[in-house]
Amino acid sequence: MRVTPLKLNGVIVLEPKSFGDHRGFFMESFNERLFKEHGIHFNFIQDNQSLSSEPGVLRGLHYQLNPKAQTKLIRVLTGAIYDVVVDIRRSSPTFGQWVGVILSEYNKRQLLVPKGFAHGFCTLVPNTQVLYKVDEYYSPEHDHGILWNDPALGIDWPTSNPILSDKDQYHPVLKDAEMNFE
């Protein structure tokens, strides 16, 4: 497995080895021992899956407050997404900065998003299915978000007119968002 740290400390792209032949392919998408060898120590306790039927569906930017913050390991089963991570750790030298990565069924990349980061993605093709592992259960009272098009962040999304949930249309901008990460 190839492990590539990104500019936001703790955010990592993982590229599992894929073995293909005329039948298709095989890969290990998760191997606890291998992850630990690369210094990735999280106890994933729940898998979440989403289907977005159209390109331009934007989900995010989401996070849960402490003590119910979540580390996420994201991958795409079918389709492709532009995945974005924003540093929301107030004392971090990269606070308010973001990175974007394309994850797809073809590149088989996975993205590790630790606690202290907001996360969102935009679908690039129809019928995109995203699967992600988390290390904490969903907690509605800790569920928060940041507005996807906050001008202070300047995220270069692949669409200017996304398909959004009602909730994602009304998140606060970063400077007004509730955060308890240091």
Backbone as CSV, one residue per row, in Angstrom:
resi,resn,N_x,N_y,N_z,CA_x,CA_y,CA_z,C_x,C_y,C_z
1,MET,0.841,-1.174,0.000,0.000,0.000,0.000,0.883,1.234,0.000
2,ARG,0.568,2.147,-0.900,1.305,3.412,-0.939,0.580,4.425,-0.061
3,VAL,1.333,5.106,0.814,0.794,6.072,1.754,1.406,7.431,1.431
4,THR,0.535,8.428,1.138,1.019,9.752,0.768,0.419,10.803,1.692
5,PRO,1.221,11.385,2.599,0.721,12.474,3.447,0.475,13.722,2.597
6,LEU,-0.594,14.462,2.912,-0.899,15.701,2.212,-0.454,16.889,3.053
7,LYS,-0.649,18.111,2.563,-0.133,19.301,3.248,-0.804,19.569,4.591
8,LEU,-1.990,19.010,4.826,-2.661,19.152,6.115,-2.238,17.977,6.989
9,ASN,-1.560,18.259,8.079,-0.981,17.228,8.929,-2.032,16.209,9.382
10,GLY,-1.797,14.947,9.056,-2.691,13.860,9.433,-3.593,13.386,8.311
11,VAL,-3.767,14.204,7.276,-4.589,13.818,6.127,-3.702,13.025,5.176
12,ILE,-4.168,11.818,4.806,-3.341,10.882,4.046,-4.134,10.273,2.906
13,VAL,-3.490,10.128,1.741,-4.051,9.350,0.633,-3.434,7.956,0.705
14,LEU,-4.284,6.955,0.654,-3.850,5.554,0.682,-4.184,4.923,-0.665
15,GLU,-3.220,4.231,-1.241,-3.447,3.556,-2.514,-3.143,2.071,-2.352
16,PRO,-4.201,1.274,-2.152,-4.010,-0.166,-1.984,-3.471,-0.803,-3.266
17,LYS,-2.763,-1.905,-3.092,-2.318,-2.677,-4.250,-3.520,-3.403,-4.820
18,SER,-3.641,-3.336,-6.138,-4.752,-3.989,-6.829,-4.173,-5.029,-7.779
19,PHE,-4.755,-6.213,-7.751,-4.280,-7.313,-8.589,-5.384,-7.644,-9.586
20,GLY,-5.118,-7.342,-10.856,-6.145,-7.531,-11.872,-5.766,-8.572,-12.908
21,ASP,-6.791,-9.159,-13.479,-6.635,-10.050,-14.629,-7.913,-9.983,-15.464
22,HIS,-8.108,-10.942,-16.355,-9.248,-10.911,-17.268,-10.599,-10.981,-16.540
23,ARG,-10.614,-11.372,-15.270,-11.859,-11.473,-14.506,-12.237,-10.177,-13.809
24,GLY,-11.263,-9.294,-13.590,-11.491,-8.073,-12.826,-10.307,-7.778,-11.945
25,PHE,-10.521,-7.514,-10.664,-9.417,-7.217,-9.766,-9.739,-7.698,-8.358
26,PHE,-8.689,-7.749,-7.536,-8.794,-8.027,-6.105,-7.889,-7.032,-5.392
27,MET,-8.359,-6.526,-4.246,-7.511,-5.671,-3.417,-7.988,-5.744,-1.977
28,GLU,-7.055,-5.500,-1.067,-7.401,-5.332,0.339,-7.616,-3.847,0.557
29,SER,-8.843,-3.452,0.870,-9.114,-2.034,1.114,-8.826,-1.652,2.559
30,PHE,-8.817,-2.634,3.441,-8.501,-2.373,4.839,-7.804,-3.584,5.418
31,ASN,-6.669,-3.339,6.070,-5.911,-4.376,6.742,-5.312,-3.710,7.975
32,GLU,-5.848,-4.028,9.142,-5.443,-3.348,10.370,-3.938,-3.431,10.608
33,ARG,-3.345,-4.589,10.390,-1.906,-4.754,10.616,-1.107,-3.849,9.683
34,LEU,-1.490,-3.803,8.414,-0.799,-2.968,7.443,-0.964,-1.485,7.782
35,PHE,-2.158,-1.099,8.200,-2.375,0.289,8.590,-1.472,0.653,9.769
36,LYS,-1.399,-0.210,10.768,-0.556,0.067,11.933,0.911,0.174,11.555
37,GLU,1.358,-0.630,10.579,2.745,-0.536,10.104,3.040,0.840,9.522
38,HIS,2.006,1.515,9.022,2.156,2.863,8.457,1.785,3.945,9.464
39,GLY,1.626,3.564,10.737,1.332,4.535,11.784,-0.114,4.989,11.825
40,ILE,-1.002,4.235,11.219,-2.421,4.585,11.192,-3.129,3.721,12.234
41,HIS,-3.476,4.346,13.364,-4.041,3.613,14.506,-5.419,4.167,14.845
42,PHE,-6.440,3.652,14.210,-7.804,4.060,14.511,-8.651,2.812,14.670
43,ASN,-9.616,2.887,15.553,-10.530,1.780,15.766,-11.839,2.106,15.039
44,PHE,-11.937,1.687,13.787,-13.137,1.970,13.014,-14.282,1.090,13.499
45,ILE,-15.440,1.716,13.768,-16.547,1.006,14.392,-17.836,1.026,13.577
46,GLN,-17.853,1.785,12.479,-19.081,1.888,11.696,-18.720,2.191,10.253
47,ASP,-19.459,1.598,9.316,-19.330,1.923,7.894,-20.571,2.678,7.456
48,ASN,-20.381,3.720,6.637,-21.474,4.498,6.060,-21.334,4.455,4.547
49,GLN,-22.456,4.426,3.852,-22.440,4.381,2.396,-23.474,5.349,1.854
50,SER,-23.101,6.072,0.798,-24.046,6.972,0.143,-24.078,6.692,-1.349
51,LEU,-25.231,6.944,-1.953,-25.406,6.895,-3.405,-25.863,8.273,-3.830
52,SER,-25.180,8.840,-4.802,-25.594,10.107,-5.403,-25.885,9.817,-6.861
53,SER,-27.126,10.017,-7.266,-27.547,9.595,-8.601,-27.120,10.546,-9.713
54,GLU,-26.767,11.776,-9.365,-26.397,12.751,-10.390,-25.009,13.323,-10.138
55,PRO,-24.325,13.758,-11.201,-23.092,14.515,-10.982,-23.444,15.876,-10.386
56,GLY,-22.539,16.425,-9.596,-22.779,17.730,-8.991,-23.461,17.677,-7.641
57,VAL,-23.688,16.479,-7.096,-24.202,16.383,-5.728,-23.043,16.715,-4.793
58,LEU,-23.267,17.699,-3.933,-22.230,18.115,-2.992,-22.724,17.820,-1.583
59,ARG,-21.949,17.040,-0.857,-22.262,16.681,0.527,-21.157,17.265,1.409
60,GLY,-21.529,18.214,2.262,-20.530,18.774,3.151,-20.650,20.277,3.256
61,LEU,-19.793,20.800,3.996,-18.612,20.324,4.705,-19.031,19.923,6.116
62,HIS,-18.840,18.680,6.493,-19.367,18.128,7.743,-18.259,17.768,8.737
63,TYR,-18.624,17.792,10.019,-17.765,17.308,11.102,-18.631,17.145,12.350
64,GLN,-18.114,16.402,13.300,-18.738,16.291,14.614,-17.805,16.896,15.651
65,LEU,-18.394,17.623,16.605,-17.617,18.224,17.684,-17.108,17.162,18.647
66,ASN,-16.034,17.499,19.368,-15.578,16.664,20.477,-16.660,16.637,21.543
67,PRO,-16.879,15.590,22.265,-16.093,14.369,22.322,-16.544,13.301,21.325
68,LYS,-17.370,13.650,20.362,-17.893,12.682,19.387,-17.308,12.903,17.998
69,ALA,-16.154,13.554,17.923,-15.493,13.786,16.640,-15.166,12.447,15.978
70,GLN,-15.115,12.459,14.645,-14.889,11.230,13.890,-13.656,11.334,13.000
71,THR,-12.874,10.261,12.976,-11.883,10.045,11.932,-12.605,9.262,10.846
72,LYS,-12.350,9.608,9.581,-13.029,8.945,8.462,-11.995,8.364,7.501
73,LEU,-12.315,7.202,6.956,-11.536,6.597,5.877,-12.502,6.439,4.703
74,ILE,-12.306,7.252,3.653,-13.263,7.366,2.562,-12.739,6.678,1.311
75,ARG,-13.646,5.981,0.612,-13.309,5.421,-0.699,-14.560,5.383,-1.561
76,VAL,-14.356,5.292,-2.858,-15.452,5.269,-3.824,-15.601,3.855,-4.361
77,LEU,-16.821,3.336,-4.287,-17.114,1.998,-4.822,-17.412,2.060,-6.313
78,THR,-18.268,3.014,-6.713,-18.579,3.236,-8.131,-18.606,4.731,-8.375
79,GLY,-18.105,5.159,-9.516,-18.124,6.569,-9.864,-16.865,7.296,-9.447
80,ALA,-17.022,8.607,-9.189,-15.873,9.451,-8.858,-16.348,10.679,-8.094
81,ILE,-15.488,11.149,-7.178,-15.776,12.357,-6.403,-14.538,13.250,-6.347
82,TYR,-14.816,14.528,-6.126,-13.782,15.463,-5.732,-13.965,15.630,-4.227
83,ASP,-13.009,15.142,-3.453,-13.115,15.080,-2.001,-12.296,16.218,-1.401
84,VAL,-12.889,16.944,-0.461,-12.255,18.130,0.123,-12.188,17.993,1.643
85,VAL,-11.047,18.406,2.196,-10.809,18.398,3.631,-10.340,19.797,4.037
86,VAL,-10.950,20.342,5.111,-10.592,21.667,5.620,-10.100,21.523,7.060
87,ASP,-8.960,22.121,7.355,-8.403,22.096,8.708,-9.199,23.065,9.590
88,ILE,-9.844,22.542,10.650,-10.609,23.392,11.563,-10.046,23.322,12.991
89,ARG,-8.763,23.010,13.101,-8.071,23.020,14.390,-7.503,24.425,14.590
90,ARG,-8.105,25.173,15.494,-7.797,26.606,15.644,-6.305,26.905,15.856
91,SER,-5.583,26.053,16.553,-4.167,26.329,16.820,-3.241,25.772,15.739
92,SER,-3.795,25.178,14.719,-2.985,24.582,13.653,-2.419,25.665,12.733
93,PRO,-1.173,25.497,12.279,-0.611,26.456,11.317,-1.333,26.427,9.963
94,THR,-2.126,25.370,9.716,-2.874,25.284,8.450,-4.382,25.482,8.662
95,PHE,-4.763,26.093,9.798,-6.178,26.355,10.073,-6.806,27.114,8.897
96,GLY,-7.955,26.633,8.451,-8.682,27.278,7.355,-8.187,26.911,5.971
97,GLN,-7.129,26.116,5.884,-6.639,25.669,4.579,-7.332,24.363,4.192
98,TRP,-7.352,24.076,2.903,-8.031,22.883,2.410,-7.176,22.156,1.383
99,VAL,-7.495,20.885,1.200,-6.928,20.084,0.121,-8.076,19.377,-0.583
100,GLY,-7.885,19.118,-1.870,-8.874,18.384,-2.652,-8.200,17.239,-3.382
101,VAL,-8.888,16.092,-3.431,-8.342,14.880,-4.043,-9.461,14.191,-4.823
102,ILE,-9.138,13.687,-6.001,-10.113,12.887,-6.740,-9.995,11.440,-6.292
103,LEU,-11.130,10.900,-5.850,-11.234,9.483,-5.508,-12.198,8.859,-6.507
104,SER,-11.835,7.684,-7.016,-12.719,7.045,-7.994,-12.624,5.531,-7.895
105,GLU,-13.577,4.885,-8.539,-13.536,3.425,-8.594,-12.312,2.950,-9.371
106,TYR,-11.769,3.785,-10.234,-10.637,3.401,-11.084,-9.295,3.603,-10.389
107,ASN,-9.130,4.732,-9.678,-7.829,4.940,-9.029,-7.749,4.245,-7.673
108,LYS,-8.895,3.820,-7.139,-8.971,3.022,-5.899,-8.334,3.707,-4.688
109,ARG,-8.109,5.008,-4.790,-7.540,5.750,-3.663,-8.527,5.809,-2.511
110,GLN,-7.952,5.940,-1.313,-8.721,6.176,-0.107,-8.150,7.418,0.560
111,LEU,-9.001,8.113,1.294,-8.561,9.329,1.969,-8.831,9.188,3.460
112,LEU,-7.789,9.380,4.262,-7.910,9.349,5.711,-8.071,10.789,6.208
113,VAL,-9.191,11.047,6.891,-9.506,12.373,7.422,-9.598,12.271,8.939
114,PRO,-8.591,12.759,9.658,-8.613,12.667,11.126,-9.608,13.645,11.756
115,LYS,-9.810,13.484,13.040,-10.618,14.432,13.812,-9.997,15.827,13.665
116,GLY,-10.836,16.849,13.699,-10.335,18.216,13.591,-10.353,18.758,12.179
117,PHE,-11.031,18.048,11.284,-11.137,18.478,9.897,-12.588,18.390,9.458
118,ALA,-13.023,19.369,8.670,-14.332,19.291,8.018,-14.129,18.564,6.695
119,HIS,-15.158,17.821,6.292,-15.043,16.977,5.109,-16.273,17.137,4.221
120,GLY,-16.038,17.127,2.925,-17.136,17.149,1.966,-16.675,16.626,0.627
121,PHE,-17.641,16.285,-0.219,-17.281,15.845,-1.568,-18.353,16.226,-2.564
122,CYS,-17.934,16.289,-3.820,-18.835,16.573,-4.935,-18.702,15.437,-5.945
123,THR,-19.843,14.890,-6.362,-19.802,13.795,-7.328,-19.457,14.329,-8.721
124,LEU,-18.679,13.551,-9.445,-18.228,13.938,-10.782,-18.986,13.205,-11.881
125,VAL,-19.592,12.084,-11.557,-20.316,11.264,-12.534,-21.607,10.742,-11.895
126,PRO,-22.558,10.274,-12.715,-23.795,9.729,-12.141,-23.543,8.440,-11.353
127,ASN,-24.486,8.150,-10.468,-24.509,6.888,-9.720,-23.203,6.599,-8.988
128,THR,-22.765,7.571,-8.229,-21.535,7.434,-7.456,-21.865,6.927,-6.058
129,GLN,-21.171,5.855,-5.663,-21.343,5.301,-4.321,-20.052,5.497,-3.529
130,VAL,-20.211,6.080,-2.350,-19.088,6.355,-1.469,-19.268,5.536,-0.193
131,LEU,-18.185,4.921,0.246,-18.181,4.141,1.483,-17.128,4.740,2.397
132,TYR,-17.498,4.967,3.654,-16.475,5.435,4.587,-16.648,4.821,5.957
133,LYS,-15.496,4.530,6.533,-15.405,4.002,7.887,-15.242,5.177,8.839
134,VAL,-15.812,5.054,10.041,-15.644,6.082,11.066,-15.275,5.424,12.383
135,ASP,-14.620,6.198,13.239,-14.197,5.654,14.531,-15.049,6.154,15.697
136,GLU,-16.183,6.784,15.385,-17.138,7.225,16.399,-18.525,7.189,15.766
137,TYR,-19.524,6.853,16.560,-20.890,6.778,16.050,-21.440,8.172,15.743
138,TYR,-22.417,8.219,14.836,-23.078,9.468,14.510,-23.780,10.015,15.751
139,SER,-23.637,11.312,15.980,-24.245,11.975,17.120,-24.911,13.262,16.624
140,PRO,-26.243,13.264,16.493,-26.932,14.452,15.960,-26.613,15.740,16.721
141,GLU,-26.463,15.650,18.036,-26.197,16.868,18.808,-24.778,17.403,18.614
142,HIS,-23.872,16.601,18.078,-22.504,17.040,17.806,-22.257,17.321,16.320
143,ASP,-23.257,17.060,15.498,-23.165,17.209,14.046,-23.149,18.695,13.668
144,HIS,-22.109,19.115,12.935,-21.964,20.512,12.513,-21.435,20.574,11.083
145,GLY,-21.395,21.788,10.554,-20.884,21.955,9.203,-20.455,23.378,8.927
146,ILE,-19.805,23.524,7.792,-19.352,24.826,7.288,-19.914,24.964,5.883
147,LEU,-20.304,26.166,5.528,-20.881,26.431,4.214,-19.906,26.050,3.101
148,TRP,-20.385,25.274,2.165,-19.556,24.709,1.096,-18.829,25.780,0.275
149,ASN,-19.459,26.954,0.122,-18.852,27.991,-0.735,-18.406,29.219,0.059
150,ASP,-17.971,29.018,1.292,-17.449,30.105,2.117,-16.341,30.809,1.341
151,PRO,-16.522,32.098,1.033,-15.505,32.814,0.241,-14.134,32.846,0.917
152,ALA,-14.103,32.811,2.253,-12.818,32.838,2.964,-12.008,31.571,2.701
153,LEU,-12.691,30.456,2.424,-11.987,29.206,2.126,-11.536,29.158,0.670
154,GLY,-12.375,29.638,-0.230,-12.028,29.658,-1.651,-11.839,28.276,-2.255
155,ILE,-12.673,27.324,-1.853,-12.549,25.960,-2.383,-12.924,25.955,-3.857
156,ASP,-12.092,25.333,-4.654,-12.292,25.249,-6.106,-13.104,23.990,-6.444
157,TRP,-14.409,24.041,-6.152,-15.280,22.901,-6.428,-15.457,22.717,-7.930
158,PRO,-15.746,21.507,-8.389,-15.923,21.261,-9.823,-17.300,21.687,-10.351
159,THR,-18.086,22.375,-9.539,-19.381,22.890,-9.976,-19.651,24.190,-9.245
160,SER,-20.379,25.096,-9.892,-20.776,26.339,-9.225,-22.247,26.291,-8.819
161,ASN,-22.953,25.259,-9.259,-24.370,25.117,-8.961,-24.651,23.693,-8.471
162,PRO,-24.174,23.354,-7.266,-24.298,21.978,-6.796,-25.724,21.611,-6.378
163,ILE,-25.957,20.326,-6.304,-27.197,19.790,-5.748,-26.919,19.559,-4.267
164,LEU,-27.640,20.286,-3.399,-27.373,20.282,-1.965,-28.586,19.804,-1.173
165,SER,-28.336,19.240,-0.005,-29.418,18.964,0.941,-29.856,20.304,1.537
166,ASP,-31.027,20.316,2.142,-31.477,21.535,2.828,-30.469,21.943,3.889
167,LYS,-29.989,20.973,4.649,-29.040,21.246,5.734,-27.757,21.894,5.204
168,ASP,-27.230,21.390,4.101,-25.947,21.884,3.596,-26.038,23.275,2.970
169,GLN,-27.232,23.753,2.686,-27.401,25.100,2.130,-27.230,26.185,3.178
170,TYR,-27.374,25.809,4.466,-27.450,26.824,5.510,-26.396,26.709,6.603
171,HIS,-25.325,25.983,6.361,-24.244,25.939,7.351,-23.623,27.332,7.474
172,PRO,-23.038,27.659,8.624,-22.348,28.939,8.763,-21.010,28.933,8.019
173,VAL,-20.470,30.102,7.794,-19.115,30.209,7.244,-18.135,29.848,8.362
174,LEU,-16.895,29.590,7.988,-15.878,29.136,8.945,-15.766,30.051,10.158
175,LYS,-15.715,31.348,9.940,-15.494,32.265,11.074,-16.648,32.271,12.077
176,ASP,-17.841,31.793,11.665,-18.997,31.752,12.559,-19.338,30.340,13.028
177,ALA,-18.595,29.355,12.573,-18.901,27.953,12.897,-18.438,27.608,14.299
178,GLU,-19.207,26.728,14.947,-18.806,26.224,16.256,-17.763,25.122,16.052
179,MET,-16.616,25.283,16.711,-15.525,24.310,16.613,-14.882,24.177,17.991
180,ASN,-14.495,22.981,18.361,-13.792,22.794,19.641,-12.551,21.921,19.452
181,PHE,-11.822,22.215,18.386,-10.578,21.495,18.079,-9.403,22.439,18.254
182,GLU,-8.356,21.969,18.938,-7.156,22.794,19.125,-5.966,22.188,18.461
